[in-house]
Amino acid sequence: MGVWAVYDDHASEAHRPPLAVLAGLTLRRGDEVEVCSKQVGFVGSYHAAIVITNIGNHSYAMRYKNLVSEEDQSQPLTETVAADELRPMPPKVSATRFSLYDAVDAYDNDGWWVGTIFGKRGSDHYYVFFNT
């Protein structure tokens, strides 16, 4: 599991805009974003995807980078999602120190999950609590 960003006043360059920021943008074929999952067991996680096409009515056909189709697991999962379910890809930052109770995104189970640091082991291993 990797932890990448702190959401506080001291790390503003690592803060991602809320989902609504993308709702007003027009995405193009090939744009990379993250999709907020609504699937049971994955609610609150974000998964990397590429825009296939703008369907209109603030909806996009997406192809996931790390998720596969249930019907053919050799093919990437594709689905239609609303613009308000999208957020930008994370910025390239190198966060190495976190404090207790920092809000973070942690990579686990093929997606990013919003969580809170609740413990530390050694100099670079953290325990993250996920609200979902």
C-alpha positions in Angstrom: 0.0 0.0 0.0 1.4 3.5 -0.9 0.4 6.8 0.7 0.8 9.8 -1.5 -0.8 13.1 -0.3 -1.6 15.0 2.8 -4.7 17.2 2.8 -3.9 20.0 5.1 -2.9 23.7 5.0 0.8 22.7 4.9 0.7 20.7 1.7 -1.5 22.7 -0.6 0.4 21.6 -3.8 -0.5 18.0 -3.0 -4.2 18.8 -2.5 -6.5 17.5 -5.2 -9.5 19.6 -6.3 -12.9 18.3 -5.3 -14.9 16.2 -7.8 -17.1 19.2 -8.8 -14.1 20.9 -10.3 -14.1 18.5 -13.2 -17.9 18.8 -13.6 -17.5 22.1 -15.5 -14.7 20.9 -17.8 -15.0 19.2 -21.1 -12.7 16.2 -21.2 -11.3 14.8 -24.4 -10.6 11.4 -25.7 -7.4 10.2 -24.1 -7.6 12.4 -21.0 -6.6 10.6 -17.8 -8.6 11.0 -14.7 -9.7 9.0 -11.6 -13.3 7.7 -11.2 -15.0 7.5 -7.8 -16.4 4.0 -7.4 -20.0 3.5 -6.4 -19.8 -0.3 -6.4 -20.5 -2.0 -3.1 -17.2 -2.8 -1.3 -15.4 -0.1 -3.3 -17.4 3.0 -2.4 -15.1 5.9 -1.8 -12.2 4.5 -3.8 -10.8 6.1 -6.9 -9.5 4.3 -10.0 -7.4 5.5 -12.9 -9.2 5.7 -16.2 -8.9 7.1 -19.7 -11.7 9.0 -21.5 -12.9 7.0 -24.5 -15.5 9.6 -25.6 -17.7 12.5 -24.3 -21.3 11.1 -24.5 -22.9 14.4 -23.7 -25.1 15.4 -20.8 -22.0 15.6 -18.5 -21.3 11.8 -19.1 -18.2 10.1 -20.4 -17.3 6.6 -21.6 -14.3 5.5 -19.6 -11.7 2.7 -19.9 -10.1 1.8 -16.6 -6.3 1.2 -16.4 -6.3 -1.4 -13.6 -9.8 -2.9 -13.5 -11.0 -5.6 -15.9 -14.4 -6.6 -17.4 -16.3 -9.3 -15.5 -17.3 -10.9 -18.8 -13.8 -11.0 -20.3 -11.0 -10.5 -17.7 -8.5 -10.0 -20.5 -10.2 -6.7 -21.4 -10.2 -3.5 -19.4 -13.4 -2.5 -17.8 -15.3 0.2 -19.7 -18.4 2.1 -18.4 -20.2 5.3 -18.6 -19.7 7.7 -15.7 -21.0 11.2 -14.8 -18.5 14.1 -14.7 -19.1 14.7 -11.0 -17.7 11.2 -10.4 -14.3 12.3 -11.8 -11.2 14.0 -10.3 -7.8 14.9 -11.7 -4.9 12.4 -11.7 -2.7 13.1 -8.6 0.1 15.5 -8.9 3.7 14.2 -8.9 4.7 14.8 -5.3 7.0 13.0 -3.0 5.5 13.0 0.5 7.8 11.3 3.0 6.6 12.4 6.4 3.1 12.2 7.8 1.7 13.1 11.2 -0.9 11.3 13.2 -4.4 12.1 12.0 -3.3 13.5 8.6 -5.9 12.9 5.9 -4.3 11.0 3.0 -5.0 8.9 -0.1 -3.6 5.4 0.2 -3.2 3.1 -2.8 -4.6 -0.4 -2.1 -6.6 -3.0 -4.0 -6.1 -1.3 -7.4 -7.3 2.1 -6.3 -6.8 5.2 -4.1 -8.8 5.3 -0.9 -9.3 8.3 1.3 -8.1 7.6 4.9 -6.5 9.0 8.0 -3.1 8.2 9.5 -3.7 6.5 12.9 -0.3 4.9 13.6 3.3 4.5 12.4 5.8 1.6 12.4 9.4 2.5 11.8 10.4 5.5 9.7 8.3 4.9 6.6 5.3 2.6 7.4 2.0 4.1 8.3 -1.3 2.6 9.5 -4.3 4.2 7.6 -7.9 4.0 8.8 -10.5 4.1 5.9 -13.9 5.5 6.7 -15.6 3.4 4.0 
